[in-house]
């Protein structure tokens, strides 16, 4: 189903993109939002690119938290939390920098054996620096700390990316380069099952879409 609303930036059947647009439309001028979204909201072209550009222009989209696989949504779907502050109308984009915390690469959680806990996000909270966001400091440094999980990108760097993609990662996936440091077999098996289930769900949605036409 496609929603055609005058207060939306883009008309699309993508429910997640519509959800983001709906949240933003509900915010007061001084409203703040933290929204859990799947990866496709960060990289999808067309309506997705339009929504991302408008968010960057009309709000201060200051933070993205990349979460481990399988925390939210259907199993196997990769999720993120996007943080943005609504702003009044302006001729200049409100977003100056986007700070990204990668709590996904080389991180493994399972719902039963190793669930995500508040303690796991303590470093992110410290980096977020809620008491004064203007004093944030990167932990990433290309020379001294290439494994740093906290990194900032300027507005100019973001809009120069293909489709204004916010799906950003810079850390090396050790499971792809170091066979001695592979996750436990049960984690690998669970990842395979989750990806298969996610693929089946996606195929079901395609079939339902085809059959409804």
C-alpha positions as a printed Julia matrix, in Angstrom:
213×3 Matrix{Float64}:
  0.0     0.0    0.0
  1.26    3.46  -0.94
  0.49    6.34   1.4
 -0.01    9.73  -0.23
  0.23   12.4    2.45
  0.86   16.07   1.85
  3.15   16.27   4.88
  5.39   13.47   3.57
  8.45   14.21   1.46
  8.11   11.07  -0.65
  5.26    8.76  -1.64
  6.32    5.14  -1.16
  5.05    1.71  -0.17
  8.09    1.25   2.09
  6.55    1.1    5.57
  9.78    1.92   7.36
 10.35    5.08   5.3
  6.74    6.09   5.91
  7.23    5.48   9.64
 10.26    7.81   9.7
  8.34   10.48   7.79
  5.37   10.09  10.14
  7.57   10.47  13.24
  9.16   13.61  11.86
  5.77   15.09  10.91
  4.57   14.6   14.5
  7.49   16.43  16.11
  7.18   19.95  17.39
  9.83   22.42  16.2
 11.9    21.56  19.26
 11.05   17.85  19.19
 13.68   15.13  19.57
 13.5    11.62  18.14
 15.35    8.3   18.34
 13.94    5.82  15.82
 14.85    2.17  15.25
 15.1     1.47  11.52
 16.35   -1.41   9.34
 19.37   -0.89   7.07
 17.27   -0.28   3.95
 16.19    3.1    5.36
 19.86    4.09   5.34
 20.76    3.01   1.8
 17.63    2.51  -0.34
 17.5     4.75  -3.43
 14.55    6.68  -4.79
 12.21    7.61  -1.96
 14.85    6.57   0.57
 17.36    9.06  -0.8
 14.72   11.8   -0.77
 13.83   11.11   2.86
 17.48   11.05   3.95
 18.27   14.33   2.21
 15.22   16.0    3.74
 16.1    14.7    7.2
 19.62   16.07   6.85
 18.28   19.43   5.66
 15.32   20.02   7.97
 16.54   18.28  11.16
 19.83   17.84  12.95
 20.43   14.15  12.23
 23.34   13.97  14.61
 23.79   10.29  15.55
 23.45    6.78  14.15
 23.89    3.67  16.29
 24.53    0.53  14.25
 23.11   -2.43  16.15
 24.03   -6.14  15.98
 22.0    -8.44  13.75
 18.73   -9.8   15.07
 18.09   -7.3   17.89
 14.96   -5.78  16.38
 12.57   -6.62  13.53
 12.55  -10.05  11.88
 15.49  -12.29  12.63
 18.43  -11.57  10.36
 17.41   -7.96   9.72
 20.1    -5.44  10.61
 18.84   -2.47  12.6
 20.02    0.97  13.6
 18.88    3.81  15.82
 18.82    7.23  14.17
 18.75   10.27  16.44
 17.5    13.58  15.08
 16.31   16.91  16.48
 13.58   18.77  14.63
 14.29   22.38  13.67
 12.45   25.44  12.27
 12.57   26.23   8.55
 15.98   27.32   7.28
 17.62   27.93   3.92
 20.73   26.06   5.12
 20.82   22.38   6.14
 20.59   21.88   9.89
 22.79   18.78   9.97
 26.46   19.71  10.16
 27.92   16.39  11.33
 26.66   12.83  11.61
 28.31   10.76  14.34
 28.24    6.98  13.8
 28.81    4.33  16.47
 29.39    0.88  14.99
 28.19   -1.64  17.57
 27.74   -4.29  14.87
 31.02   -5.19  13.23
 32.66   -8.09  15.12
 29.9    -7.96  17.75
 27.77  -11.07  18.34
 24.64  -11.29  20.46
 22.01  -14.01  20.65
 18.57  -13.64  22.16
 19.07  -16.49  24.64
 22.75  -17.08  25.36
 24.13  -13.56  24.98
 21.32  -10.97  24.89
 22.02   -7.26  24.5
 22.15   -5.54  27.91
 22.41   -1.92  29.03
 26.01   -2.46  30.09
 26.87   -3.31  26.49
 25.92    0.22  25.45
 27.84    2.08  28.16
 30.64    3.03  25.79
 28.16    4.34  23.23
 26.41    6.42  25.9
 29.75    7.87  27.01
 30.68    8.7   23.39
 27.2    10.18  22.76
 27.93   12.56  25.64
 24.29   13.47  26.4
 25.3    16.24  28.82
 27.07   18.19  26.07
 27.05   16.87  22.51
 29.31   19.72  21.39
 32.21   18.14  23.28
 32.14   14.76  21.59
 35.44   13.17  20.68
 36.09   10.5   18.06
 37.6     7.23  19.17
 38.45    6.39  15.55
 41.81    7.5   14.24
 43.16    6.21  10.95
 46.71    6.02  12.27
 46.4     5.45  16.01
 43.07    3.65  16.45
 41.59    2.31  13.19
 39.38   -0.01  15.28
 37.65    2.92  16.99
 33.88    2.5   16.85
 32.94    6.19  17.14
 33.46    8.41  14.1
 32.04   11.62  12.68
 31.22   12.52   9.09
 30.5    16.01   7.8
 27.32   16.92   5.94
 29.42   17.42   2.81
 30.9    13.93   3.11
 27.45   12.39   3.52
 25.77   14.08   0.55
 28.76   13.17  -1.64
 28.08    9.47  -1.01
 26.14    7.43  -3.56
 22.39    7.95  -2.92
 23.33    9.97   0.19
 23.78    6.62   1.9
 23.96    6.6    5.69
 24.89    2.92   5.74
 28.47    3.61   6.82
 31.08    1.2    8.1
 34.86    1.39   8.27
 35.82   -1.5   10.55
 37.19   -4.73   9.13
 35.03   -7.79   9.69
 37.47  -10.17  11.36
 35.35  -13.21  10.53
 36.11  -12.54   6.85
 39.87  -12.08   7.26
 40.9   -14.15  10.28
 39.81  -17.77  10.22
 41.26  -18.3   13.7
 38.82  -15.84  15.21
 35.57  -17.11  13.79
 32.52  -16.9   16.09
 31.36  -20.03  17.89
 29.66  -22.61  15.63
 26.28  -22.02  17.32
 26.52  -18.31  16.56
 27.41  -19.0   12.92
 24.55  -21.5   12.64
 22.14  -19.01  14.19
 23.29  -16.29  11.75
 22.7   -18.64   8.81
 19.21  -19.52  10.08
 18.36  -15.84  10.65
 19.5   -14.87   7.16
 17.51  -17.7    5.6
 14.39  -16.72   7.57
 14.82  -13.08   6.59
 15.16  -14.11   2.94
 11.98  -16.2    3.15
 10.08  -13.29   4.74
 11.28  -10.92   2.01
 10.21  -13.4   -0.67
  6.78  -13.74   0.98
  6.35   -9.96   0.9
  7.25   -9.91  -2.8
  4.74  -12.66  -3.56
  2.0   -10.91  -1.57
  2.76   -7.69  -3.44
  2.56   -9.48  -6.81
 -0.66  -11.29  -5.91
 -2.35   -8.1   -4.7
 -1.9    -6.4   -8.05
